[in-house]
């Protein structure tokens, strides 16, 4: 079975899974885990968007 | 009374010591198992889903599963990362999955997905160890 993901959707799936593990393993209370997971997810996806625009600006 | 308490404390310490070894090993062998055996059901389930999704998404994207090698440094590190997936790694190798496909750009993402799934699984196993020794609830 093979499937195709776009660059962005691949980055979002990666961010979701990695953020979940980071949130659970790096914090002690459930509330902190959710907050830290969301923070990591935002940084991952935000980093992708910023890097994408930076590459677009370099090209143009 | 005091003897009974001492015996109970010693018993708990022995259980704790054995759990400190069993939990990370189980967690490495199968994602989330180290948390399941310590009754952290939701955490175990989320960790299991995250690692499984990454691993199988990587295989679905035709990512490469590294075999043991002593060649290029990045290939060695790739093997170390993949090996972190425990049983999933052995099953993938046994089924001849993860041959890679250099003609697809997404396959390279798949390779990274598989490596990172292994690394995340190692982090989860270390977390199971932290719970077992009482450093984390």
N, CA and C atoms of all chains as a GROMACS GRO file, in nm:
protein
  591
    1UNK      N    1   0.084  -0.120   0.000
    1UNK     CA    2   0.000   0.000   0.000
    1UNK      C    3   0.088   0.125   0.000
    2UNK      N    4   0.066   0.210  -0.098
    2UNK     CA    5   0.140   0.336  -0.098
    2UNK      C    6   0.042   0.452  -0.101
    3UNK      N    7   0.084   0.563  -0.048
    3UNK     CA    8  -0.001   0.681  -0.061
    3UNK      C    9   0.084   0.806  -0.074
    4UNK      N   10   0.019   0.906  -0.126
    4UNK     CA   11   0.088   1.031  -0.160
    4UNK      C   12   0.045   1.141  -0.064
    5UNK      N   13   0.139   1.207  -0.003
    5UNK     CA   14   0.107   1.323   0.080
    5UNK      C   15   0.173   1.445   0.018
    6UNK      N   16   0.107   1.558   0.028
    6UNK     CA   17   0.172   1.680  -0.018
    6UNK      C   18   0.280   1.719   0.083
    7UNK      N   19   0.366   1.813   0.047
    7UNK     CA   20   0.472   1.856   0.138
    7UNK      C   21   0.411   1.908   0.268
    8UNK      N   22   0.307   1.988   0.253
    8UNK     CA   23   0.248   2.050   0.372
    8UNK      C   24   0.178   1.947   0.461
    9UNK      N   25   0.100   1.858   0.399
    9UNK     CA   26   0.029   1.759   0.481
    9UNK      C   27   0.128   1.664   0.548
   10UNK      N   28   0.238   1.632   0.480
   10UNK     CA   29   0.340   1.548   0.543
   10UNK      C   30   0.399   1.619   0.665
   11UNK      N   31   0.420   1.751   0.650
   11UNK     CA   32   0.476   1.827   0.763
   11UNK      C   33   0.377   1.835   0.879
   12UNK      N   34   0.248   1.846   0.847
   12UNK     CA   35   0.146   1.856   0.953
   12UNK      C   36   0.131   1.723   1.028
   13UNK      N   37   0.132   1.611   0.954
   13UNK     CA   38   0.124   1.479   1.020
   13UNK      C   39   0.246   1.459   1.109
   14UNK      N   40   0.363   1.494   1.056
   14UNK     CA   41   0.487   1.484   1.134
   14UNK      C   42   0.475   1.568   1.262
   15UNK      N   43   0.430   1.693   1.246
   15UNK     CA   44   0.418   1.783   1.361
   15UNK      C   45   0.321   1.729   1.465
   16UNK      N   46   0.209   1.674   1.419
   16UNK     CA   47   0.107   1.623   1.513
   16UNK      C   48   0.163   1.507   1.595
   17UNK      N   49   0.229   1.413   1.528
   17UNK     CA   50   0.281   1.295   1.600
   17UNK      C   51   0.395   1.334   1.694
   18UNK      N   52   0.489   1.414   1.644
   18UNK     CA   53   0.603   1.452   1.727
   18UNK      C   54   0.558   1.537   1.847
   19UNK      N   55   0.462   1.628   1.824
   19UNK     CA   56   0.412   1.714   1.933
   19UNK      C   57   0.344   1.631   2.040
   20UNK      N   58   0.269   1.529   1.997
   20UNK     CA   59   0.201   1.443   2.095
   20UNK      C   60   0.303   1.376   2.187
   21UNK      N   61   0.407   1.320   2.127
   21UNK     CA   62   0.509   1.251   2.208
   21UNK      C   63   0.584   1.351   2.296
   22UNK      N   64   0.620   1.466   2.240
   22UNK     CA   65   0.691   1.568   2.320
   22UNK      C   66   0.605   1.612   2.438
   23UNK      N   67   0.478   1.639   2.411
   23UNK     CA   68   0.389   1.687   2.517
   23UNK      C   69   0.379   1.586   2.631
   24UNK      N   70   0.361   1.459   2.596
   24UNK     CA   71   0.343   1.356   2.699
   24UNK      C   72   0.472   1.332   2.778
   25UNK      N   73   0.584   1.332   2.708
   25UNK     CA   74   0.708   1.292   2.775
   25UNK      C   75   0.780   1.407   2.845
   26UNK      N   76   0.755   1.530   2.805
   26UNK     CA   77   0.834   1.640   2.861
   26UNK      C   78   0.764   1.718   2.972
   27UNK      N   79   0.640   1.686   3.000
   27UNK     CA   80   0.568   1.756   3.107
   27UNK      C   81   0.503   1.656   3.203
   28UNK      N   82   0.467   1.704   3.322
   28UNK     CA   83   0.419   1.611   3.425
   28UNK      C   84   0.268   1.602   3.438
   29UNK      N   85   0.199   1.715   3.427
   29UNK     CA   86   0.054   1.712   3.447
   29UNK      C   87  -0.018   1.714   3.312
   30UNK      N   88  -0.138   1.654   3.305
   30UNK     CA   89  -0.212   1.650   3.178
   30UNK      C   90  -0.231   1.789   3.117
   31UNK      N   91  -0.262   1.887   3.200
   31UNK     CA   92  -0.283   2.023   3.149
   31UNK      C   93  -0.155   2.076   3.082
   32UNK      N   94  -0.042   2.058   3.150
   32UNK     CA   95   0.085   2.103   3.093
   32UNK      C   96   0.121   2.026   2.966
   33UNK      N   97   0.085   1.897   2.966
   33UNK     CA   98   0.115   1.815   2.847
   33UNK      C   99   0.042   1.870   2.725
   34UNK      N  100  -0.087   1.901   2.743
   34UNK     CA  101  -0.166   1.954   2.631
   34UNK      C  102  -0.110   2.089   2.586
   35UNK      N  103  -0.079   2.174   2.682
   35UNK     CA  104  -0.027   2.307   2.648
   35UNK      C  105   0.106   2.296   2.574
   36UNK      N  106   0.196   2.212   2.624
   36UNK     CA  107   0.327   2.199   2.561
   36UNK      C  108   0.316   2.133   2.423
   37UNK      N  109   0.226   2.034   2.413
   37UNK     CA  110   0.203   1.969   2.284
   37UNK      C  111   0.153   2.069   2.181
   38UNK      N  112   0.057   2.152   2.223
   38UNK     CA  113   0.002   2.254   2.131
   38UNK      C  114   0.110   2.356   2.093
   39UNK      N  115   0.193   2.391   2.191
   39UNK     CA  116   0.303   2.486   2.167
   39UNK      C  117   0.401   2.429   2.063
   40UNK      N  118   0.439   2.301   2.081
   40UNK     CA  119   0.532   2.237   1.986
   40UNK      C  120   0.468   2.229   1.847
   41UNK      N  121   0.340   2.194   1.843
   41UNK     CA  122   0.271   2.183   1.714
   41UNK      C  123   0.271   2.318   1.642
   42UNK      N  124   0.239   2.423   1.718
   42UNK     CA  125   0.237   2.558   1.658
   42UNK      C  126   0.376   2.596   1.607
   43UNK      N  127   0.480   2.562   1.684
   43UNK     CA  128   0.616   2.595   1.640
   43UNK      C  129   0.654   2.516   1.515
   44UNK      N  130   0.619   2.387   1.513
   44UNK     CA  131   0.650   2.304   1.396
   44UNK      C  132   0.583   2.362   1.271
   45UNK      N  133   0.451   2.382   1.279
   45UNK     CA  134   0.376   2.427   1.162
   45UNK      C  135   0.414   2.572   1.127
   46UNK      N  136   0.427   2.654   1.230
   46UNK     CA  137   0.469   2.794   1.207
   46UNK      C  138   0.606   2.798   1.141
   47UNK      N  139   0.697   2.713   1.186
   47UNK     CA  140   0.832   2.707   1.127
   47UNK      C  141   0.826   2.668   0.980
   48UNK      N  142   0.738   2.573   0.948
   48UNK     CA  143   0.723   2.530   0.809
   48UNK      C  144   0.674   2.647   0.723
   49UNK      N  145   0.573   2.719   0.774
   49UNK     CA  146   0.517   2.831   0.696
   49UNK      C  147   0.620   2.942   0.678
   50UNK      N  148   0.691   2.975   0.784
   50UNK     CA  149   0.794   3.080   0.776
   50UNK      C  150   0.904   3.038   0.678
   51UNK      N  151   0.949   2.914   0.690
   51UNK     CA  152   1.055   2.866   0.599
   51UNK      C  153   1.007   2.866   0.454
   52UNK      N  154   0.880   2.831   0.434
   52UNK     CA  155   0.825   2.829   0.297
   52UNK      C  156   0.825   2.969   0.237
   53UNK      N  157   0.778   3.066   0.315
   53UNK     CA  158   0.777   3.205   0.265
   53UNK      C  159   0.919   3.256   0.244
   54UNK      N  160   1.010   3.218   0.333
   54UNK     CA  161   1.149   3.262   0.318
   54UNK      C  162   1.206   3.208   0.186
   55UNK      N  163   1.178   3.082   0.156
   55UNK     CA  164   1.229   3.025   0.030
   55UNK      C  165   1.164   3.092  -0.091
   56UNK      N  166   1.034   3.124  -0.076
   56UNK     CA  167   0.964   3.194  -0.186
   56UNK      C  168   1.028   3.331  -0.210
   57UNK      N  169   1.058   3.402  -0.101
   57UNK     CA  170   1.119   3.535  -0.114
   57UNK      C  171   1.259   3.526  -0.175
   58UNK      N  172   1.334   3.425  -0.135
   58UNK     CA  173   1.468   3.408  -0.192
   58UNK      C  174   1.460   3.384  -0.343
   59UNK      N  175   1.361   3.304  -0.380
   59UNK     CA  176   1.348   3.270  -0.523
   59UNK      C  177   1.307   3.392  -0.605
   60UNK      N  178   1.220   3.476  -0.548
   60UNK     CA  179   1.171   3.591  -0.624
   60UNK      C  180   1.256   3.715  -0.596
   61UNK      N  181   0.525  -0.612   6.351
   61UNK     CA  182   0.469  -0.498   6.278
   61UNK      C  183   0.577  -0.429   6.194
   62UNK      N  184   0.687  -0.399   6.265
   62UNK     CA  185   0.797  -0.334   6.194
   62UNK      C  186   0.854  -0.425   6.088
   63UNK      N  187   0.863  -0.554   6.120
   63UNK     CA  188   0.914  -0.650   6.023
   63UNK      C  189   0.824  -0.657   5.901
   64UNK      N  190   0.690  -0.657   5.926
   64UNK     CA  191   0.594  -0.662   5.815
   64UNK      C  192   0.611  -0.540   5.725
   65UNK      N  193   0.628  -0.423   5.787
   65UNK     CA  194   0.645  -0.300   5.709
   65UNK      C  195   0.772  -0.306   5.626
   66UNK      N  196   0.880  -0.354   5.689
   66UNK     CA  197   1.008  -0.365   5.618
   66UNK      C  198   0.996  -0.458   5.499
   67UNK      N  199   0.924  -0.571   5.522
   67UNK     CA  200   0.907  -0.668   5.414
   67UNK      C  201   0.830  -0.605   5.298
   68UNK      N  202   0.721  -0.529   5.333
   68UNK     CA  203   0.642  -0.464   5.228
   68UNK      C  204   0.725  -0.362   5.152
   69UNK      N  205   0.802  -0.281   5.227
   69UNK     CA  206   0.887  -0.180   5.162
   69UNK      C  207   0.989  -0.246   5.070
   70UNK      N  208   1.049  -0.356   5.120
   70UNK     CA  209   1.148  -0.427   5.037
   70UNK      C  210   1.081  -0.485   4.912
   71UNK      N  211   0.959  -0.535   4.930
   71UNK     CA  212   0.885  -0.590   4.815
   71UNK      C  213   0.856  -0.484   4.712
   72UNK      N  214   0.812  -0.366   4.758
   72UNK     CA  215   0.785  -0.255   4.666
   72UNK      C  216   0.911  -0.212   4.593
   73UNK      N  217   1.023  -0.208   4.668
   73UNK     CA  218   1.150  -0.166   4.607
   73UNK      C  219   1.190  -0.264   4.498
   74UNK      N  220   1.170  -0.396   4.525
   74UNK     CA  221   1.206  -0.496   4.425
   74UNK      C  222   1.118  -0.482   4.301
   75UNK      N  223   0.984  -0.461   4.325
   75UNK     CA  224   0.894  -0.441   4.212
   75UNK      C  225   0.934  -0.318   4.132
   76UNK      N  226   0.966  -0.208   4.206
   76UNK     CA  227   1.008  -0.085   4.141
   76UNK      C  228   1.133  -0.104   4.059
   77UNK      N  229   1.230  -0.178   4.117
   77UNK     CA  230   1.356  -0.202   4.046
   77UNK      C  231   1.334  -0.283   3.919
   78UNK      N  232   1.252  -0.387   3.930
   78UNK     CA  233   1.229  -0.470   3.811
   78UNK      C  234   1.149  -0.392   3.708
   79UNK      N  235   1.053  -0.310   3.755
   79UNK     CA  236   0.974  -0.229   3.662
   79UNK      C  237   1.062  -0.127   3.590
   80UNK      N  238   1.165  -0.077   3.660
   80UNK     CA  239   1.256   0.021   3.600
   80UNK      C  240   1.330  -0.039   3.481
   81UNK      N  241   1.341  -0.171   3.477
   81UNK     CA  242   1.407  -0.238   3.364
   81UNK      C  243   1.303  -0.286   3.262
   82UNK      N  244   1.195  -0.342   3.316
   82UNK     CA  245   1.093  -0.401   3.226
   82UNK      C  246   1.020  -0.293   3.145
   83UNK      N  247   0.982  -0.182   3.212
   83UNK     CA  248   0.901  -0.079   3.145
   83UNK      C  249   0.969  -0.020   3.020
   84UNK      N  250   1.095   0.026   3.031
   84UNK     CA  251   1.157   0.079   2.908
   84UNK      C  252   1.179  -0.027   2.802
   85UNK      N  253   1.209  -0.150   2.846
   85UNK     CA  254   1.228  -0.258   2.747
   85UNK      C  255   1.098  -0.286   2.672
   86UNK      N  256   0.988  -0.295   2.750
   86UNK     CA  257   0.856  -0.319   2.688
   86UNK      C  258   0.819  -0.202   2.598
   87UNK      N  259   0.847  -0.080   2.644
   87UNK     CA  260   0.817   0.040   2.566
   87UNK      C  261   0.895   0.044   2.435
   88UNK      N  262   1.018  -0.003   2.440
   88UNK     CA  263   1.099  -0.008   2.317
   88UNK      C  264   1.046  -0.116   2.224
   89UNK      N  265   1.012  -0.232   2.283
   89UNK     CA  266   0.968  -0.345   2.202
   89UNK      C  267   0.840  -0.313   2.127
   90UNK      N  268   0.743  -0.253   2.196
   90UNK     CA  269   0.619  -0.212   2.128
   90UNK      C  270   0.578  -0.075   2.181
   91UNK      N  271   0.556   0.022   2.093
   91UNK     CA  272   0.525   0.159   2.137
   91UNK      C  273   0.408   0.166   2.236
   92UNK      N  274   0.431   0.231   2.348
   92UNK     CA  275   0.324   0.251   2.446
   92UNK      C  276   0.312   0.141   2.550
   93UNK      N  277   0.374   0.026   2.524
   93UNK     CA  278   0.359  -0.088   2.615
   93UNK      C  279   0.419  -0.057   2.754
   94UNK      N  280   0.526   0.020   2.755
   94UNK     CA  281   0.589   0.058   2.883
   94UNK      C  282   0.494   0.139   2.970
   95UNK      N  283   0.406   0.216   2.907
   95UNK     CA  284   0.307   0.294   2.982
   95UNK      C  285   0.187   0.207   3.018
   96UNK      N  286   0.150   0.118   2.927
   96UNK     CA  287   0.035   0.030   2.954
   96UNK      C  288   0.059  -0.056   3.078
   97UNK      N  289   0.180  -0.113   3.091
   97UNK     CA  290   0.204  -0.202   3.206
   97UNK      C  291   0.212  -0.124   3.336
   98UNK      N  292   0.219   0.010   3.326
   98UNK     CA  293   0.215   0.092   3.448
   98UNK      C  294   0.080   0.163   3.462
   99UNK      N  295  -0.017   0.114   3.386
   99UNK     CA  296  -0.155   0.162   3.392
   99UNK      C  297  -0.170   0.308   3.350
  100UNK      N  298  -0.082   0.356   3.263
  100UNK     CA  299  -0.099   0.490   3.204
  100UNK      C  300  -0.164   0.467   3.067
  101UNK      N  301  -0.295   0.437   3.070
  101UNK     CA  302  -0.364   0.391   2.949
  101UNK      C  303  -0.368   0.497   2.840
  102UNK      N  304  -0.412   0.618   2.877
  102UNK     CA  305  -0.431   0.722   2.773
  102UNK      C  306  -0.296   0.764   2.714
  103UNK      N  307  -0.198   0.785   2.802
  103UNK     CA  308  -0.065   0.823   2.753
  103UNK      C  309  -0.009   0.714   2.662
  104UNK      N  310  -0.024   0.590   2.707
  104UNK     CA  311   0.026   0.476   2.628
  104UNK      C  312  -0.041   0.470   2.492
  105UNK      N  313  -0.173   0.492   2.492
  105UNK     CA  314  -0.248   0.486   2.366
  105UNK      C  315  -0.203   0.596   2.270
  106UNK      N  316  -0.188   0.718   2.323
  106UNK     CA  317  -0.146   0.830   2.238
  106UNK      C  318  -0.005   0.808   2.184
  107UNK      N  319   0.083   0.758   2.270
  107UNK     CA  320   0.221   0.732   2.224
  107UNK      C  321   0.221   0.622   2.118
  108UNK      N  322   0.143   0.517   2.144
  108UNK     CA  323   0.136   0.406   2.049
  108UNK      C  324   0.085   0.456   1.913
  109UNK      N  325  -0.024   0.534   1.915
  109UNK     CA  326  -0.081   0.585   1.790
  109UNK      C  327   0.020   0.673   1.716
  110UNK      N  328   0.086   0.762   1.790
  110UNK     CA  329   0.181   0.853   1.725
  110UNK      C  330   0.292   0.777   1.655
  111UNK      N  331   0.352   0.682   1.726
  111UNK     CA  332   0.465   0.608   1.668
  111UNK      C  333   0.417   0.518   1.553
  112UNK      N  334   0.303   0.449   1.574
  112UNK     CA  335   0.253   0.360   1.468
  112UNK      C  336   0.217   0.439   1.342
  113UNK      N  337   0.149   0.553   1.360
  113UNK     CA  338   0.111   0.635   1.244
  113UNK      C  339   0.235   0.679   1.167
  114UNK      N  340   0.336   0.726   1.242
  114UNK     CA  341   0.458   0.772   1.174
  114UNK      C  342   0.527   0.658   1.102
  115UNK      N  343   0.537   0.544   1.169
  115UNK     CA  344   0.609   0.431   1.110
  115UNK      C  345   0.539   0.382   0.984
  116UNK      N  346   0.407   0.359   0.994
  116UNK     CA  347   0.336   0.304   0.878
  116UNK      C  348   0.314   0.408   0.769
  117UNK      N  349   0.301   0.535   0.807
  117UNK     CA  350   0.296   0.640   0.704
  117UNK      C  351   0.428   0.643   0.629
  118UNK      N  352   0.538   0.626   0.700
  118UNK     CA  353   0.670   0.620   0.636
  118UNK      C  354   0.679   0.505   0.538
  119UNK      N  355   0.631   0.388   0.580
  119UNK     CA  356   0.633   0.273   0.489
  119UNK      C  357   0.540   0.297   0.370
  120UNK      N  358   0.424   0.361   0.398
  120UNK     CA  359   0.328   0.390   0.291
  120UNK      C  360   0.385   0.486   0.189
  121UNK      N  361   0.474   0.573   0.232
  121UNK     CA  362   0.537   0.668   0.140
  121UNK      C  363   0.659   0.605   0.073
  122UNK      N  364   0.676   0.475   0.092
  122UNK     CA  365   0.788   0.399   0.034
  122UNK      C  366   0.923   0.445   0.089
  123UNK      N  367   0.923   0.478   0.218
  123UNK     CA  368   1.049   0.515   0.282
  123UNK      C  369   1.140   0.395   0.298
  124UNK      N  370   1.266   0.423   0.326
  124UNK     CA  371   1.365   0.315   0.336
  124UNK      C  372   1.380   0.273   0.482
  125UNK      N  373   1.390   0.142   0.505
  125UNK     CA  374   1.423   0.091   0.638
  125UNK      C  375   1.568   0.045   0.632
  126UNK      N  376   1.653   0.109   0.712
  126UNK     CA  377   1.796   0.079   0.708
  126UNK      C  378   1.826  -0.055   0.774
  127UNK      N  379   1.913  -0.132   0.713
  127UNK     CA  380   1.964  -0.253   0.777
  127UNK      C  381   2.092  -0.220   0.852
  128UNK      N  382   2.142  -0.317   0.928
  128UNK     CA  383   2.268  -0.293   0.998
  128UNK      C  384   2.378  -0.270   0.895
  129UNK      N  385   2.457  -0.166   0.916
  129UNK     CA  386   2.563  -0.136   0.821
  129UNK      C  387   2.677  -0.066   0.889
  130UNK      N  388   2.793  -0.070   0.826
  130UNK     CA  389   2.910   0.000   0.880
  130UNK      C  390   2.965   0.094   0.773
  131UNK      N  391   2.877   0.144   0.689
  131UNK     CA  392   2.921   0.228   0.579
  131UNK      C  393   2.916   0.376   0.613
  132UNK      N  394   2.835   0.448   0.539
  132UNK     CA  395   2.822   0.592   0.556
  132UNK      C  396   2.765   0.625   0.695
  133UNK      N  397   2.815   0.734   0.755
  133UNK     CA  398   2.773   0.771   0.891
  133UNK      C  399   2.622   0.793   0.899
  134UNK      N  400   2.566   0.859   0.796
  134UNK     CA  401   2.422   0.885   0.798
  134UNK      C  402   2.341   0.755   0.788
  135UNK      N  403   2.396   0.657   0.716
  135UNK     CA  404   2.328   0.526   0.708
  135UNK      C  405   2.331   0.456   0.844
  136UNK      N  406   2.444   0.468   0.913
  136UNK     CA  407   2.456   0.406   1.047
  136UNK      C  408   2.354   0.472   1.141
  137UNK      N  409   2.348   0.606   1.136
  137UNK     CA  410   2.254   0.677   1.224
  137UNK      C  411   2.109   0.643   1.186
  138UNK      N  412   2.086   0.624   1.056
  138UNK     CA  413   1.954   0.583   1.010
  138UNK      C  414   1.914   0.449   1.070
  139UNK      N  415   2.011   0.357   1.073
  139UNK     CA  416   1.984   0.226   1.133
  139UNK      C  417   1.952   0.242   1.282
  140UNK      N  418   2.031   0.324   1.351
  140UNK     CA  419   2.009   0.344   1.496
  140UNK      C  420   1.868   0.398   1.520
  141UNK      N  421   1.828   0.497   1.439
  141UNK     CA  422   1.693   0.553   1.453
  141UNK      C  423   1.585   0.450   1.425
  142UNK      N  424   1.601   0.376   1.315
  142UNK     CA  425   1.502   0.274   1.279
  142UNK      C  426   1.491   0.166   1.386
  143UNK      N  427   1.605   0.129   1.441
  143UNK     CA  428   1.610   0.022   1.541
  143UNK      C  429   1.531   0.059   1.667
  144UNK      N  430   1.514   0.189   1.689
  144UNK     CA  431   1.436   0.236   1.804
  144UNK      C  432   1.290   0.194   1.800
  145UNK      N  433   1.243   0.154   1.683
  145UNK     CA  434   1.102   0.113   1.672
  145UNK      C  435   1.075  -0.025   1.728
  146UNK      N  436   1.179  -0.097   1.767
  146UNK     CA  437   1.162  -0.228   1.831
  146UNK      C  438   1.105  -0.333   1.736
  147UNK      N  439   0.995  -0.396   1.780
  147UNK     CA  440   0.935  -0.505   1.701
  147UNK      C  441   0.896  -0.460   1.561
  148UNK      N  442   0.848  -0.334   1.551
  148UNK     CA  443   0.805  -0.285   1.419
  148UNK      C  444   0.919  -0.294   1.318
  149UNK      N  445   1.039  -0.264   1.367
  149UNK     CA  446   1.157  -0.270   1.280
  149UNK      C  447   1.180  -0.413   1.231
  150UNK      N  448   1.177  -0.507   1.326
  150UNK     CA  449   1.203  -0.646   1.289
  150UNK      C  450   1.096  -0.700   1.195
  151UNK      N  451   0.970  -0.661   1.221
  151UNK     CA  452   0.861  -0.707   1.134
  151UNK      C  453   0.879  -0.650   0.993
  152UNK      N  454   0.911  -0.520   0.986
  152UNK     CA  455   0.931  -0.457   0.854
  152UNK      C  456   1.044  -0.524   0.779
  153UNK      N  457   1.153  -0.555   0.850
  153UNK     CA  458   1.266  -0.621   0.784
  153UNK      C  459   1.230  -0.762   0.741
  154UNK      N  460   1.155  -0.832   0.829
  154UNK     CA  461   1.117  -0.970   0.797
  154UNK      C  462   1.024  -0.975   0.676
  155UNK      N  463   0.939  -0.871   0.663
  155UNK     CA  464   0.845  -0.868   0.550
  155UNK      C  465   0.905  -0.803   0.427
  156UNK      N  466   1.033  -0.770   0.434
  156UNK     CA  467   1.102  -0.706   0.322
  156UNK      C  468   1.040  -0.573   0.284
  157UNK      N  469   0.979  -0.507   0.383
  157UNK     CA  470   0.920  -0.374   0.356
  157UNK      C  471   1.029  -0.268   0.371
  158UNK      N  472   1.001  -0.150   0.317
  158UNK     CA  473   1.094  -0.040   0.335
  158UNK      C  474   1.215  -0.048   0.244
  159UNK      N  475   1.191  -0.085   0.120
  159UNK     CA  476   1.301  -0.093   0.025
  159UNK      C  477   1.347   0.044  -0.025
  160UNK      N  478   1.259   0.145  -0.006
  160UNK     CA  479   1.293   0.279  -0.054
  160UNK      C  480   1.260   0.293  -0.201
  161UNK      N  481   1.249   0.418  -0.246
  161UNK     CA  482   1.221   0.446  -0.387
  161UNK      C  483   1.279   0.582  -0.420
  162UNK      N  484   1.394   0.582  -0.487
  162UNK     CA  485   1.462   0.710  -0.510
  162UNK      C  486   1.394   0.794  -0.617
  163UNK      N  487   1.294   0.734  -0.687
  163UNK     CA  488   1.226   0.809  -0.792
  163UNK      C  489   1.114   0.897  -0.737
  164UNK      N  490   1.076   0.877  -0.610
  164UNK     CA  491   0.968   0.957  -0.552
  164UNK      C  492   1.025   1.049  -0.445
  165UNK      N  493   0.993   1.178  -0.456
  165UNK     CA  494   1.041   1.274  -0.355
  165UNK      C  495   0.981   1.243  -0.218
  166UNK      N  496   0.856   1.197  -0.218
  166UNK     CA  497   0.787   1.171  -0.092
  166UNK      C  498   0.851   1.051  -0.018
  167UNK      N  499   0.915   0.962  -0.095
  167UNK     CA  500   0.978   0.846  -0.032
  167UNK      C  501   1.088   0.890   0.065
  168UNK      N  502   1.153   1.001   0.034
  168UNK     CA  503   1.256   1.053   0.124
  168UNK      C  504   1.193   1.099   0.255
  169UNK      N  505   1.075   1.161   0.245
  169UNK     CA  506   1.001   1.196   0.367
  169UNK      C  507   0.970   1.070   0.447
  170UNK      N  508   0.930   0.966   0.374
  170UNK     CA  509   0.896   0.840   0.439
  170UNK      C  510   1.014   0.784   0.518
  171UNK      N  511   1.133   0.794   0.459
  171UNK     CA  512   1.253   0.747   0.529
  171UNK      C  513   1.272   0.822   0.660
  172UNK      N  514   1.250   0.953   0.654
  172UNK     CA  515   1.264   1.035   0.776
  172UNK      C  516   1.154   1.002   0.876
  173UNK      N  517   1.036   0.978   0.828
  173UNK     CA  518   0.925   0.940   0.916
  173UNK      C  519   0.962   0.814   0.996
  174UNK      N  520   1.018   0.716   0.927
  174UNK     CA  521   1.050   0.588   0.993
  174UNK      C  522   1.160   0.608   1.097
  175UNK      N  523   1.262   0.687   1.061
  175UNK     CA  524   1.371   0.714   1.157
  175UNK      C  525   1.316   0.787   1.280
  176UNK      N  526   1.234   0.890   1.255
  176UNK     CA  527   1.182   0.969   1.367
  176UNK      C  528   1.085   0.887   1.453
  177UNK      N  529   1.009   0.796   1.389
  177UNK     CA  530   0.922   0.708   1.469
  177UNK      C  531   1.005   0.630   1.570
  178UNK      N  532   1.120   0.580   1.527
  178UNK     CA  533   1.208   0.506   1.618
  178UNK      C  534   1.262   0.595   1.729
  179UNK      N  535   1.301   0.718   1.693
  179UNK     CA  536   1.356   0.810   1.795
  179UNK      C  537   1.248   0.850   1.895
  180UNK      N  538   1.127   0.875   1.846
  180UNK     CA  539   1.017   0.910   1.938
  180UNK      C  540   0.986   0.792   2.030
  181UNK      N  541   0.997   0.671   1.976
  181UNK     CA  542   0.971   0.553   2.059
  181UNK      C  543   1.075   0.541   2.171
  182UNK      N  544   1.199   0.578   2.140
  182UNK     CA  545   1.303   0.574   2.244
  182UNK      C  546   1.271   0.678   2.353
  183UNK      N  547   1.226   0.797   2.312
  183UNK     CA  548   1.187   0.900   2.410
  183UNK      C  549   1.074   0.847   2.498
  184UNK      N  550   0.976   0.778   2.435
  184UNK     CA  551   0.864   0.724   2.511
  184UNK      C  552   0.911   0.616   2.608
  185UNK      N  553   1.007   0.534   2.565
  185UNK     CA  554   1.060   0.428   2.653
  185UNK      C  555   1.133   0.490   2.773
  186UNK      N  556   1.208   0.597   2.749
  186UNK     CA  557   1.276   0.665   2.859
  186UNK      C  558   1.173   0.724   2.955
  187UNK      N  559   1.063   0.776   2.901
  187UNK     CA  560   0.956   0.830   2.985
  187UNK      C  561   0.896   0.719   3.073
  188UNK      N  562   0.878   0.600   3.015
  188UNK     CA  563   0.827   0.487   3.093
  188UNK      C  564   0.923   0.454   3.208
  189UNK      N  565   1.053   0.465   3.181
  189UNK     CA  566   1.153   0.441   3.285
  189UNK      C  567   1.141   0.547   3.397
  190UNK      N  568   1.122   0.673   3.356
  190UNK     CA  569   1.109   0.782   3.455
  190UNK      C  570   0.989   0.758   3.546
  191UNK      N  571   0.881   0.708   3.486
  191UNK     CA  572   0.761   0.679   3.566
  191UNK      C  573   0.791   0.563   3.662
  192UNK      N  574   0.861   0.462   3.611
  192UNK     CA  575   0.889   0.343   3.692
  192UNK      C  576   0.976   0.376   3.814
  193UNK      N  577   1.070   0.468   3.798
  193UNK     CA  578   1.158   0.500   3.912
  193UNK      C  579   1.100   0.610   3.998
  194UNK      N  580   0.982   0.660   3.962
  194UNK     CA  581   0.913   0.757   4.047
  194UNK      C  582   0.951   0.902   4.025
  195UNK      N  583   1.030   0.928   3.920
  195UNK     CA  584   1.067   1.068   3.891
  195UNK      C  585   0.953   1.144   3.827
  196UNK      N  586   0.856   1.068   3.774
  196UNK     CA  587   0.742   1.130   3.708
  196UNK      C  588   0.617   1.052   3.746
  197UNK      N  589   0.505   1.121   3.752
  197UNK     CA  590   0.381   1.053   3.791
  197UNK      C  591   0.316   0.984   3.672
   0.00000   0.00000   0.00000
